[in-house]
């Protein structure tokens, strides 16, 4: 049985899909999860206490967002996307607490400027 389960937000690219942690890196302060799906990637950092410390979308995610804008599936530019500033829901489960909901505001550190 898992110790901790995380459900990260469904992102704005308009594609119904699942995302999985494709790469887990051990950091001095916890873990870094590379979360991948066909819309690009997100990165989550998990602290030593297993709480979500940081969440951001990668350059690949923003490139896919812009492609979906051009196709007419997304009706706002990546630069003003609510996912940059709106708190994103994160669901966490442990055997001790059951399911708990929290939110995190994504960081913009991995967003690429529009060309």
N, C-alpha and C positions, 0 to 999 in steps of 0.2 A: 504494500500500500504506500502511495506517495506521502511524503511529509508536508509538501506544500504544492498547491496548484494555482496557477495564474491564468486569468482570461483577460487578454489585452483588447483594446477597442478595435472594432471594425472600422477601417480607415476610409477616407472620402473618395476613393477612386471608382466607387460605384460597382465594383465587381463582387458578387457573392462568393466568398472563398474562405478557406481555412488558412491559418498561418501557423507555422511551427518554428520552434527554436532550432535553427540549423547549426548554430555554432555557440558554444558556451566557453567563455574565457574566465579563468580564475584571476581575480584582481586582489590586491592587498586589502581592499575594503569590501570585498564580496564577489559578485559575479557579473559578467557582462553577457547578455543574451542577444544574438543576432537573430531577429525574427523575420522570416522570409515567406513571401507568397508571390503570386504572379504580378502584383501591383508594385513590387519593389520591397524594400526592407525597412524595418524599424529596429531601434536598439533600445534595450532596457537595461538599466543597471540595478542590481539587487544588492542591498547592504548585508552586512554580517548578520543582522537580525532578521533577514529574509524579507524586509520591506522594500517596496519599489522606490528607489531613490531618484531615478531619472528615466525619461522616455523621450525618444526623438525619432523622426523619420530621416532616412538617408537621402542622398542625392538621387539615387535610383527611384525612390518613391516619388520625389518631386518631378522627375522627368516623366514618369508615368502619369502623374496628375496633369501635367501640361499637355500630354498627348490626349488624355481624356477630355480636356477642355476643348481642344481643337476639334475633336470628334463630336462635341456637343453634349457629352454625358455629364460634365461638371460645368456649372454656370457661374463660377467665380475664379479669378486668377489664383495661382499658387501663392503669390506674394501676400494676398489678403485672406487666405484660407482660414476659416475658423479653427481648424486643427492646429494652427500655430499658437493660438491664444486661448482657446476654449478648454476648460478642464476636461480631460479625457477619463472615462470610467475604467476602472480596473477592479476586477473581481478576484478575491483571494480565498482559498480554502485551506484549512488545516483540520485535522481530526479533533483538535482541542476546541476550536472556535466555530467550525462549520464555515459557511460562506459569509464573507464580509465585503462590502463595497467601499471603494475609496475613489478619489480622483487625483490626477496629476496634470499639471500644465506642461506640455511638451517643450523641450528646449529647442532652440533654432540653430544650434551649433553645427548641424550637418546639412542645412539647407543651402542649395546652390542659387546664386542670382540668375534671374532670367536673362537669356541671351537674345 
